[in-house]
Amino acid sequence: MTAAIIAPTRLRHGVRIGLAALAISAFTALGNPAQARGPEGIADVAEKVIDAVVNISTSQTVEAKGGSNSMPQLPPGSPFEEFFDDFFKNRRGPGGGSKGGDNNSGPPRKTNSLGSGFIIDTSGVVVTNNHVIADADEINVILNDGTKIKAELVGVDKKTDLAVLKFKPTKPLVSVKFGDSDKLRLGDWVVAIGNPFSLGGTVTAGIVSAKNRDISSGPYDSYIQTDAAINRGNSGGPLFNLEGDVIGVNTLIISPSGGSIGIGFAVPSKTVAGVVDQLRQFGELRRGWLGVRIQSVTDEIAESLSIKPARGALVAGVDDKGPAKPAGIEPGDVVVKFDGKDVKDPKDLSRVVADTAVGKEVDVVVIRKGQEQTKKVTLGRLQDPEKVQATVKTDEPAPEKPVTQKALGLDLAALNKDLRTRYKIKESVKGVVVTNVDANSDAAEKRLSAGDVIVEVAQEAVSSGADIQKRVDQLKKDGKKSVLLLVSNADGELRFVALSVQ
């Protein structure tokens, strides 16, 4: 069975369409006339906006290494792997490629890509996907009548996979405007227009299958899912409502073959409009920053914190130089509302903070020890994250360790100089060090390991194994099913872990 893949819908030249595939598609459409017909307004929408939809053509010079048909090195499982595989393995230089292990580098060559976009300003401003124009040496906009005009890049945002282009029009243009994607309902009809398989302006229709879809492709995932046919080459094209307003940018599909199976994803217009405005104004994104590290509130953590139902974003750490610190937000707080918007999970908080203007003062509602509190925070600006070097744990056998206490399936010891050296624990980290974990314990399932440091138990600081055992015994008497631990790694990064006390 062929596994489904999530892939961008940019098209590499060299794709061939089989007549059999076309015949099957035609038969499917004829066999379901109600689906093929759709609402009467589709033709009106298409006629109104078709001239605002453009094709994006890019070229890139690629160095040939290891023979004329060598393929670029890509991360395993990369969605681009299939595109490059199709392109390079199906191309052959003179003589049909290298033989006998000939790895001589050939001359640089140009590769071409095709995608879609749409005009949002008659001065020549175009929106598309970042992956359509990424690494391009030359970008051209092709209008619906075939006019080809060179374009320049205004700015990109890799996190939402969006890009803005600018070109000088040679004649009057048609533009489209953004609609309100928040008003979409499941089952609403939508229209996609783009350049699938280099066929040029192609109109397809379907419905909104889902909203706020998180497919783990980026930190701000909140896609519109649609069954309107989206294929390779549709990337960057608009998704319209029946008023002719853009309510999304078609970006990804799930498919076992690379063709549409009715599961496509579009970046909602609410996100696109904000990104485009900043790219046009600044050439870059200026996102809000709260200065906290957050994690999910599991049922066990919610029970430990007396939060019903489980919701919000649990603050696991607070940046000493971030806006949350002076506002009084602390580790263990659960953010349930930000600037008047409910926060259901960490993704909600990440998105709403990023979308909030830098420098704005907002109300942040947190739950602390079962009580709601409101903190006023003036947002900072999110900088590009620095590369974090992974901590490498050695497998060297450790000397005999002095276990002072056993609790919760853990061997615990008070921190001392020898243990800090053994586990490379920073001096700033305080608490009780874990020296061993019972493989069959709940702690092992929650991925606690030797060298972790328990900083707090049930939001109270601990300094010895006896402290931990005392807190656990008290929680058992109080009828609690789990205990909330604040755990630090050797570098001082904090996280919360709920363990069963039964």
Beta strands, then each sheet from edge to edge (+ up, - down):
strand 1: 5-8
strand 2: 11-12
strand 3: 53-62
strand 4: 109-121
strand 5: 125-129
strand 6: 138-142
strand 7: 148-157
strand 8: 162-166
strand 9: 189-194
strand 10: 202-213
strand 11: 223-226
strand 12: 238-240
strand 13: 246-255
strand 14: 264-268
strand 15: 288-289
strand 16: 292-296
strand 17: 313-318
strand 18: 334-338
strand 19: 341-342
strand 20: 361-368
strand 21: 371-378
strand 22: 380-381
strand 23: 405-407
strand 24: 410-414
strand 25: 432-437
strand 26: 453-457
strand 27: 460-461
strand 28: 482-488
strand 29: 494-500
sheet 1: 1+ 13- 12+ 9- 10+ 11- 14+
sheet 2: 2+ 4- 3+ 6- 7+ 8- 5+
sheet 3: 15+ 22-
sheet 4: 16+ 17- 18+ 19-
sheet 5: 16+ 17- 18+ 20- 21+
sheet 6: 23+ 24- 25+ 26- 27+
sheet 7: 23+ 24- 25+ 26- 28+ 29-
end
